[in-house]
């Protein structure tokens, strides 16, 4: 008998709880807020009614008045040779990218390699511990661990994921800009 009372009480409670939401409500767990209806012909004279927020009681004033914070701007590095430059947006989400940024400014030689990328030799190897490999795509600036150099990929056809290839950032340059970027005195600097 006691078991029947528990089951009946549980069902009654369940029915009461499900009746607390609006039918067709997209978010049944959200609190329901009601306000007194006002008409345009009879405006409310109550100061509290005019200033009452039409949001959920759980929303704070700070949440409703503070605009979204701007996204953090990623570092921009410029590679310059004579009359051309290529800007690279660095994503400093790994130790290798952060170590590269710490080296700037510097001057490096850049050369063509295998019809796939431009290589830039660095004055020293970068830290690679804790940096994941990558699956490069055209427009990626990478660090190649075995050779200790940078690569501007522009033809990644047939190249797949490698633990030896660490993604540093991305660039948008024409084939002509990349061709002009070759030489011994390419300046590399952080753009403010």
C-alpha angles and dihedrals in degrees: 000000000000089000091057090052091052092049092045092047092048092051091048091051091047092051091047092051094048089051090061094077130072117254111257092014109159092213109034093180094057116102116255116232122198128191129188111264115250127195128213090235095056110037118194117257094195110110091210093054092051093051100038112118118240091218134097113289089240093061112095126220090246091058094051098044104038113088119225112281113249116255116261110265113239120229116268118212121194123210108198131189120170107302099354137069137184120207118211123196106218120211103207094198095121137048093249094057091047091049090051091053090050090060095059135151102043144137121238139174115245125199141171117261128195097323089284109081149000114246125213118194115218125213090239140007118272127235108265105171109117094017117119125226120248146212100234125216131191109288096034124130107210140178114228108211101203095054099029095229142119123249129203100204116209101153112038096158107143094009115120140178118319133176086215094062114075119192113231104167149305136270138190113213138144122243088252092054091050091048091052090049092074122107145079102278107052110155118218118195142158112253115221 
